[in-house]
């Protein structure tokens, strides 16, 4: 419940500053709602024991988690932003290219800030 409230407030804050009418809040709450499913499908039994540490996970599981989290978030965001079924190809194109950029940027940030300290 705290995660849902926090994601709503974060999305609302983005919406206030970008004047986007609540689309970021809706996408963030949707992602927070499906997060347990994403964690379980990405990390499997490791998630069942509540011991997911991103530094100790396999890169494949982490990339899967990023992809499974980014795609629905962006799809919901752009669907609500455009809100026209005749523009489905535009929605899918924006979702695909924005997701690719977001995933690459997220991986670069994870690599830069999670170096092993020996």
Secondary structure, 3 states (H helix, E strand, C coil): CHHHHHHHHHHHHHHHHHCCCCHHHHHHHHHHHHHHHHHHHHHCHHHHCCCCCCCCCCHHHHHHHHHHHHHHHHHHHHHHHHCCHHHHHHHHHHHHHHHHHHHHHHHHHHHHHCCCCC
